[in-house]
């Protein structure tokens, strides 16, 4: 499991960048959506994989969730990276 979670550090970098960009721009809806999507997908995959694979299933779920969100964030990167920050 630890190996799978360590492998997920690579796609988690993109997730971390997106979270920090959202915090700097005060895009709370985007930030909340990211966090909720990660949590919901991780929980659903963990519940699906844990009965069959045990704790390794949670590691697989973590890696799959990180990769899925990284792919989605990569596909939409021009939209969330180039958006003009809000003026207070």
N, CA, C and O atoms as CSV, one atom per row, in Angstrom:
chain,resi,resn,atom,element,x,y,z
A,1,UNK,N,N,0.817,-1.181,0.000
A,1,UNK,CA,C,0.000,0.000,0.000
A,1,UNK,C,C,0.864,1.249,0.000
A,1,UNK,O,O,0.569,2.211,-0.710
A,2,UNK,N,N,1.918,1.240,0.785
A,2,UNK,CA,C,2.773,2.423,0.840
A,2,UNK,C,C,3.445,2.697,-0.498
A,2,UNK,O,O,3.647,3.853,-0.871
A,3,UNK,N,N,3.787,1.649,-1.210
A,3,UNK,CA,C,4.365,1.842,-2.545
A,3,UNK,C,C,3.368,2.481,-3.497
A,3,UNK,O,O,3.726,3.360,-4.280
A,4,UNK,N,N,2.133,2.046,-3.432
A,4,UNK,CA,C,1.094,2.631,-4.289
A,4,UNK,C,C,0.856,4.095,-3.941
A,4,UNK,O,O,0.694,4.933,-4.828
A,5,UNK,N,N,0.837,4.395,-2.648
A,5,UNK,CA,C,0.625,5.783,-2.236
A,5,UNK,C,C,1.830,6.650,-2.594
A,5,UNK,O,O,1.670,7.824,-2.930
A,6,UNK,N,N,3.028,6.083,-2.526
A,6,UNK,CA,C,4.217,6.833,-2.935
A,6,UNK,C,C,4.188,7.095,-4.437
A,6,UNK,O,O,4.601,8.162,-4.890
A,7,UNK,N,N,3.706,6.135,-5.203
A,7,UNK,CA,C,3.583,6.320,-6.641
A,7,UNK,C,C,2.554,7.399,-6.980
A,7,UNK,O,O,2.681,8.086,-7.994
A,8,UNK,N,N,1.555,7.544,-6.144
A,8,UNK,CA,C,0.532,8.560,-6.391
A,8,UNK,C,C,1.022,9.976,-6.087
A,8,UNK,O,O,0.301,10.941,-6.342
A,9,UNK,N,N,2.221,10.114,-5.552
A,9,UNK,CA,C,2.766,11.452,-5.286
A,9,UNK,C,C,2.966,12.232,-6.578
A,9,UNK,O,O,2.855,13.458,-6.590
A,10,UNK,N,N,3.259,11.530,-7.655
A,10,UNK,CA,C,3.485,12.205,-8.937
A,10,UNK,C,C,2.215,12.910,-9.419
A,10,UNK,O,O,2.275,14.111,-9.686
A,11,UNK,N,N,1.068,12.231,-9.546
A,11,UNK,CA,C,-0.132,12.965,-9.961
A,11,UNK,C,C,-0.651,13.917,-8.876
A,11,UNK,O,O,-1.353,14.878,-9.190
A,12,UNK,N,N,-0.315,13.663,-7.605
A,12,UNK,CA,C,-0.761,14.559,-6.541
A,12,UNK,C,C,-0.098,15.926,-6.613
A,12,UNK,O,O,-0.609,16.892,-6.046
A,13,UNK,N,N,1.033,16.021,-7.304
A,13,UNK,CA,C,1.679,17.321,-7.477
A,13,UNK,C,C,0.750,18.257,-8.239
A,13,UNK,O,O,0.592,19.418,-7.862
A,14,UNK,N,N,0.137,17.762,-9.300
A,14,UNK,CA,C,-0.788,18.587,-10.081
A,14,UNK,C,C,-2.007,18.966,-9.253
A,14,UNK,O,O,-2.495,20.093,-9.340
A,15,UNK,N,N,-2.495,18.034,-8.456
A,15,UNK,CA,C,-3.627,18.324,-7.569
A,15,UNK,C,C,-3.245,19.421,-6.576
A,15,UNK,O,O,-4.035,20.331,-6.324
A,16,UNK,N,N,-2.049,19.339,-6.018
A,16,UNK,CA,C,-1.577,20.354,-5.078
A,16,UNK,C,C,-1.443,21.722,-5.726
A,16,UNK,O,O,-1.783,22.736,-5.116
A,17,UNK,N,N,-0.947,21.756,-6.969
A,17,UNK,CA,C,-0.836,23.028,-7.684
A,17,UNK,C,C,-2.224,23.628,-7.895
A,17,UNK,O,O,-2.424,24.826,-7.691
A,18,UNK,N,N,-3.174,22.804,-8.299
A,18,UNK,CA,C,-4.535,23.299,-8.525
A,18,UNK,C,C,-5.151,23.831,-7.233
A,18,UNK,O,O,-5.833,24.856,-7.246
A,19,UNK,N,N,-4.914,23.144,-6.128
A,19,UNK,CA,C,-5.448,23.604,-4.836
A,19,UNK,C,C,-4.835,24.946,-4.458
A,19,UNK,O,O,-5.542,25.846,-4.003
A,20,UNK,N,N,-3.528,25.085,-4.643
A,20,UNK,CA,C,-2.878,26.341,-4.270
A,20,UNK,C,C,-3.280,27.490,-5.192
A,20,UNK,O,O,-3.427,28.624,-4.736
A,21,UNK,N,N,-3.455,27.213,-6.466
A,21,UNK,CA,C,-3.940,28.241,-7.394
A,21,UNK,C,C,-5.336,28.697,-6.979
A,21,UNK,O,O,-5.633,29.891,-6.985
A,22,UNK,N,N,-6.181,27.749,-6.622
A,22,UNK,CA,C,-7.542,28.099,-6.189
A,22,UNK,C,C,-7.515,28.916,-4.898
A,22,UNK,O,O,-8.314,29.839,-4.741
A,23,UNK,N,N,-6.621,28.599,-3.982
A,23,UNK,CA,C,-6.521,29.361,-2.742
A,23,UNK,C,C,-6.043,30.776,-2.996
A,23,UNK,O,O,-6.583,31.729,-2.433
A,24,UNK,N,N,-5.032,30.920,-3.841
A,24,UNK,CA,C,-4.506,32.250,-4.141
A,24,UNK,C,C,-5.562,33.106,-4.824
A,24,UNK,O,O,-5.697,34.292,-4.524
A,25,UNK,N,N,-6.297,32.514,-5.725
A,25,UNK,CA,C,-7.333,33.252,-6.456
A,25,UNK,C,C,-8.653,33.334,-5.702
A,25,UNK,O,O,-9.610,33.939,-6.185
A,26,UNK,N,N,-8.704,32.742,-4.547
A,26,UNK,CA,C,-9.899,32.709,-3.706
A,26,UNK,C,C,-11.098,32.127,-4.449
A,26,UNK,O,O,-12.224,32.608,-4.321
A,27,UNK,N,N,-10.829,31.089,-5.221
A,27,UNK,CA,C,-11.873,30.383,-5.965
A,27,UNK,C,C,-12.386,29.247,-5.084
A,27,UNK,O,O,-12.027,28.085,-5.272
A,28,UNK,N,N,-13.219,29.599,-4.135
A,28,UNK,CA,C,-13.674,28.635,-3.140
A,28,UNK,C,C,-14.545,27.531,-3.726
A,28,UNK,O,O,-14.519,26.398,-3.246
A,29,UNK,N,N,-15.310,27.853,-4.756
A,29,UNK,CA,C,-16.160,26.834,-5.374
A,29,UNK,C,C,-15.288,25.785,-6.056
A,29,UNK,O,O,-15.539,24.587,-5.920
A,30,UNK,N,N,-14.268,26.226,-6.787
A,30,UNK,CA,C,-13.358,25.300,-7.458
A,30,UNK,C,C,-12.581,24.475,-6.432
A,30,UNK,O,O,-12.410,23.267,-6.595
A,31,UNK,N,N,-12.118,25.130,-5.387
A,31,UNK,CA,C,-11.363,24.445,-4.331
A,31,UNK,C,C,-12.219,23.395,-3.633
A,31,UNK,O,O,-11.778,22.264,-3.429
A,32,UNK,N,N,-13.421,23.763,-3.274
A,32,UNK,CA,C,-14.330,22.825,-2.613
A,32,UNK,C,C,-14.700,21.673,-3.545
A,32,UNK,O,O,-14.788,20.525,-3.111
A,33,UNK,N,N,-14.915,21.974,-4.812
A,33,UNK,CA,C,-15.233,20.937,-5.783
A,33,UNK,C,C,-14.100,19.938,-5.947
A,33,UNK,O,O,-14.334,18.734,-6.053
A,34,UNK,N,N,-12.870,20.441,-5.967
A,34,UNK,CA,C,-11.713,19.551,-6.059
A,34,UNK,C,C,-11.628,18.620,-4.859
A,34,UNK,O,O,-11.457,17.410,-5.007
A,35,UNK,N,N,-11.750,19.194,-3.675
A,35,UNK,CA,C,-11.626,18.403,-2.459
A,35,UNK,C,C,-12.755,17.374,-2.343
A,35,UNK,O,O,-12.519,16.223,-1.977
A,36,UNK,N,N,-13.976,17.797,-2.657
A,36,UNK,CA,C,-15.114,16.873,-2.581
A,36,UNK,C,C,-15.021,15.772,-3.627
A,36,UNK,O,O,-15.362,14.621,-3.352
A,37,UNK,N,N,-14.562,16.116,-4.820
A,37,UNK,CA,C,-14.398,15.106,-5.866
A,37,UNK,C,C,-13.367,14.069,-5.458
A,37,UNK,O,O,-13.582,12.868,-5.624
A,38,UNK,N,N,-12.238,14.540,-4.920
A,38,UNK,CA,C,-11.196,13.613,-4.473
A,38,UNK,C,C,-11.735,12.698,-3.376
A,38,UNK,O,O,-11.536,11.484,-3.418
A,39,UNK,N,N,-12.416,13.287,-2.397
A,39,UNK,CA,C,-12.925,12.496,-1.272
A,39,UNK,C,C,-13.984,11.492,-1.726
A,39,UNK,O,O,-13.957,10.334,-1.311
A,40,UNK,N,N,-14.910,11.926,-2.568
A,40,UNK,CA,C,-15.995,11.036,-3.009
A,40,UNK,C,C,-15.459,9.888,-3.860
A,40,UNK,O,O,-15.859,8.736,-3.691
A,41,UNK,N,N,-14.548,10.218,-4.779
A,41,UNK,CA,C,-13.991,9.177,-5.635
A,41,UNK,C,C,-13.153,8.192,-4.831
A,41,UNK,O,O,-13.222,6.984,-5.055
A,42,UNK,N,N,-12.365,8.707,-3.898
A,42,UNK,CA,C,-11.547,7.836,-3.056
A,42,UNK,C,C,-12.414,6.932,-2.183
A,42,UNK,O,O,-12.134,5.740,-2.056
A,43,UNK,N,N,-13.445,7.479,-1.594
A,43,UNK,CA,C,-14.328,6.685,-0.744
A,43,UNK,C,C,-15.049,5.603,-1.546
A,43,UNK,O,O,-15.142,4.456,-1.110
A,44,UNK,N,N,-15.556,5.978,-2.721
A,44,UNK,CA,C,-16.276,5.004,-3.545
A,44,UNK,C,C,-15.352,3.878,-3.999
A,44,UNK,O,O,-15.719,2.705,-3.923
A,45,UNK,N,N,-14.171,4.224,-4.466
A,45,UNK,CA,C,-13.239,3.190,-4.916
A,45,UNK,C,C,-12.732,2.344,-3.752
A,45,UNK,O,O,-12.537,1.138,-3.905
A,46,UNK,N,N,-12.519,2.954,-2.607
A,46,UNK,CA,C,-12.070,2.194,-1.438
A,46,UNK,C,C,-13.122,1.183,-1.010
A,46,UNK,O,O,-12.802,0.030,-0.719
A,47,UNK,N,N,-14.370,1.613,-0.972
A,47,UNK,CA,C,-15.449,0.695,-0.601
A,47,UNK,C,C,-15.602,-0.433,-1.618
A,47,UNK,O,O,-15.985,-1.549,-1.269
A,48,UNK,N,N,-15.302,-0.130,-2.875
A,48,UNK,CA,C,-15.412,-1.133,-3.919
A,48,UNK,C,C,-14.256,-2.127,-3.879
A,48,UNK,O,O,-14.464,-3.323,-4.081
A,49,UNK,N,N,-13.043,-1.645,-3.622
A,49,UNK,CA,C,-11.856,-2.489,-3.716
A,49,UNK,C,C,-11.427,-3.130,-2.399
A,49,UNK,O,O,-10.745,-4.154,-2.410
A,50,UNK,N,N,-11.811,-2.552,-1.275
A,50,UNK,CA,C,-11.326,-3.048,0.008
A,50,UNK,C,C,-11.793,-4.474,0.339
A,50,UNK,O,O,-10.994,-5.252,0.861
A,51,UNK,N,N,-13.036,-4.847,0.063
A,51,UNK,CA,C,-13.423,-6.220,0.397
A,51,UNK,C,C,-12.592,-7.288,-0.332
A,51,UNK,O,O,-12.345,-8.366,0.210
A,52,UNK,N,N,-12.172,-6.986,-1.538
A,52,UNK,CA,C,-11.430,-7.985,-2.306
A,52,UNK,C,C,-9.921,-7.935,-2.061
A,52,UNK,O,O,-9.274,-8.977,-1.956
A,53,UNK,N,N,-9.353,-6.713,-1.968
A,53,UNK,CA,C,-7.902,-6.562,-1.878
A,53,UNK,C,C,-7.415,-6.110,-0.508
A,53,UNK,O,O,-6.208,-6.043,-0.274
A,54,UNK,N,N,-8.313,-5.808,0.379
A,54,UNK,CA,C,-7.916,-5.359,1.716
A,54,UNK,C,C,-7.298,-3.972,1.680
A,54,UNK,O,O,-7.751,-3.096,0.944
A,55,UNK,N,N,-6.268,-3.786,2.475
A,55,UNK,CA,C,-5.629,-2.478,2.572
A,55,UNK,C,C,-4.944,-2.075,1.273
A,55,UNK,O,O,-4.820,-0.883,0.989
A,56,UNK,N,N,-4.504,-3.033,0.491
A,56,UNK,CA,C,-3.916,-2.742,-0.814
A,56,UNK,C,C,-4.955,-2.105,-1.738
A,56,UNK,O,O,-4.611,-1.291,-2.594
A,57,UNK,N,N,-6.210,-2.473,-1.563
A,57,UNK,CA,C,-7.289,-1.876,-2.344
A,57,UNK,C,C,-7.414,-0.385,-2.101
A,57,UNK,O,O,-7.733,0.376,-3.014
A,58,UNK,N,N,-7.165,0.027,-0.874
A,58,UNK,CA,C,-7.200,1.462,-0.562
A,58,UNK,C,C,-6.049,2.176,-1.273
A,58,UNK,O,O,-6.219,3.286,-1.776
A,59,UNK,N,N,-4.887,1.539,-1.313
A,59,UNK,CA,C,-3.763,2.120,-2.048
A,59,UNK,C,C,-4.049,2.217,-3.533
A,59,UNK,O,O,-3.700,3.210,-4.172
A,60,UNK,N,N,-4.678,1.200,-4.085
A,60,UNK,CA,C,-5.069,1.231,-5.497
A,60,UNK,C,C,-6.093,2.337,-5.732
A,60,UNK,O,O,-6.021,3.054,-6.730
A,61,UNK,N,N,-7.038,2.473,-4.820
A,61,UNK,CA,C,-8.051,3.519,-4.937
A,61,UNK,C,C,-7.413,4.901,-4.873
A,61,UNK,O,O,-7.789,5.801,-5.624
A,62,UNK,N,N,-6.445,5.064,-3.973
A,62,UNK,CA,C,-5.761,6.357,-3.845
A,62,UNK,C,C,-5.021,6.699,-5.145
A,62,UNK,O,O,-5.105,7.827,-5.630
A,63,UNK,N,N,-4.303,5.730,-5.700
A,63,UNK,CA,C,-3.560,5.948,-6.936
A,63,UNK,C,C,-4.507,6.225,-8.101
A,63,UNK,O,O,-4.254,7.127,-8.899
A,64,UNK,N,N,-5.581,5.470,-8.206
A,64,UNK,CA,C,-6.545,5.666,-9.291
A,64,UNK,C,C,-7.215,7.031,-9.191
A,64,UNK,O,O,-7.418,7.703,-10.202
A,65,UNK,N,N,-7.559,7.439,-7.973
A,65,UNK,CA,C,-8.185,8.748,-7.778
A,65,UNK,C,C,-7.223,9.860,-8.148
A,65,UNK,O,O,-7.605,10.809,-8.831
A,66,UNK,N,N,-5.985,9.755,-7.707
A,66,UNK,CA,C,-4.993,10.784,-8.019
A,66,UNK,C,C,-4.757,10.873,-9.521
A,66,UNK,O,O,-4.650,11.971,-10.066
A,67,UNK,N,N,-4.675,9.732,-10.193
A,67,UNK,CA,C,-4.461,9.731,-11.641
A,67,UNK,C,C,-5.659,10.294,-12.395
A,67,UNK,O,O,-5.495,11.051,-13.352
A,68,UNK,N,N,-6.859,9.927,-11.966
A,68,UNK,CA,C,-8.071,10.425,-12.629
A,68,UNK,C,C,-8.175,11.941,-12.496
A,68,UNK,O,O,-8.475,12.631,-13.470
A,69,UNK,N,N,-7.930,12.457,-11.300
A,69,UNK,CA,C,-7.997,13.910,-11.117
A,69,UNK,C,C,-6.867,14.613,-11.851
A,69,UNK,O,O,-7.067,15.707,-12.379
A,70,UNK,N,N,-5.688,14.013,-11.897
A,70,UNK,CA,C,-4.581,14.619,-12.630
A,70,UNK,C,C,-4.893,14.694,-14.127
A,70,UNK,O,O,-4.573,15.689,-14.777
A,71,UNK,N,N,-5.509,13.656,-14.670
A,71,UNK,CA,C,-5.893,13.687,-16.080
A,71,UNK,C,C,-6.943,14.762,-16.346
A,71,UNK,O,O,-6.863,15.490,-17.335
A,72,UNK,N,N,-7.923,14.852,-15.458
A,72,UNK,CA,C,-8.960,15.869,-15.622
A,72,UNK,C,C,-8.379,17.281,-15.485
A,72,UNK,O,O,-8.748,18.181,-16.239
A,73,UNK,N,N,-7.481,17.467,-14.534
A,73,UNK,CA,C,-6.862,18.785,-14.345
A,73,UNK,C,C,-5.945,19.132,-15.500
A,73,UNK,O,O,-5.851,20.298,-15.884
A,74,UNK,N,N,-5.261,18.137,-16.065
A,74,UNK,CA,C,-4.408,18.390,-17.223
A,74,UNK,C,C,-5.241,18.795,-18.430
A,74,UNK,O,O,-4.861,19.696,-19.177
A,75,UNK,N,N,-6.370,18.135,-18.619
A,75,UNK,CA,C,-7.241,18.453,-19.752
A,75,UNK,C,C,-7.849,19.845,-19.637
A,75,UNK,O,O,-8.112,20.496,-20.648
A,76,UNK,N,N,-8.070,20.299,-18.414
A,76,UNK,CA,C,-8.696,21.613,-18.214
A,76,UNK,C,C,-7.710,22.667,-17.725
A,76,UNK,O,O,-8.124,23.735,-17.273
A,77,UNK,N,N,-6.420,22.384,-17.808
A,77,UNK,CA,C,-5.402,23.306,-17.282
A,77,UNK,C,C,-5.479,24.712,-17.862
A,77,UNK,O,O,-5.350,25.674,-17.105
A,78,UNK,N,N,-5.681,24.881,-19.165
A,78,UNK,CA,C,-5.755,26.268,-19.657
A,78,UNK,C,C,-6.879,27.078,-19.023
A,78,UNK,O,O,-6.766,28.294,-18.867
A,79,UNK,N,N,-7.960,26.403,-18.661
A,79,UNK,CA,C,-9.094,27.116,-18.073
A,79,UNK,C,C,-8.802,27.577,-16.649
A,79,UNK,O,O,-9.119,28.716,-16.306
A,80,UNK,N,N,-8.206,26.727,-15.805
A,80,UNK,CA,C,-8.014,27.110,-14.412
A,80,UNK,C,C,-6.665,27.772,-14.163
A,80,UNK,O,O,-6.470,28.383,-13.113
A,81,UNK,N,N,-5.732,27.665,-15.101
A,81,UNK,CA,C,-4.454,28.355,-14.924
A,81,UNK,C,C,-4.447,29.770,-15.483
A,81,UNK,O,O,-3.757,30.644,-14.959
A,82,UNK,N,N,-5.212,29.997,-16.545
A,82,UNK,CA,C,-5.162,31.303,-17.199
A,82,UNK,C,C,-6.303,32.231,-16.805
A,82,UNK,O,O,-6.355,33.367,-17.276
A,83,UNK,N,N,-7.197,31.789,-15.972
A,83,UNK,CA,C,-8.311,32.636,-15.556
A,83,UNK,C,C,-7.790,33.824,-14.773
A,83,UNK,O,O,-6.896,33.688,-13.937
A,84,UNK,N,N,-8.346,34.973,-15.045
A,84,UNK,CA,C,-7.923,36.179,-14.338
A,84,UNK,C,C,-8.362,36.119,-12.874
A,84,UNK,O,O,-9.497,35.740,-12.587
A,85,UNK,N,N,-7.479,36.487,-11.949
A,85,UNK,CA,C,-7.872,36.488,-10.542
A,85,UNK,C,C,-8.941,37.545,-10.271
A,85,UNK,O,O,-9.004,38.575,-10.942
A,86,UNK,N,N,-9.776,37.265,-9.276
A,86,UNK,CA,C,-10.831,38.205,-8.898
A,86,UNK,C,C,-10.251,39.413,-8.203
A,86,UNK,O,O,-9.271,39.307,-7.465
A,87,UNK,N,N,-10.849,40.546,-8.435
A,87,UNK,CA,C,-10.451,41.774,-7.758
A,87,UNK,C,C,-11.281,41.940,-6.492
A,87,UNK,O,O,-12.499,41.773,-6.541
A,88,UNK,N,N,-10.662,42.262,-5.361
A,88,UNK,CA,C,-11.441,42.423,-4.124
A,88,UNK,C,C,-12.286,43.674,-4.143
A,88,UNK,O,O,-12.999,43.953,-3.179
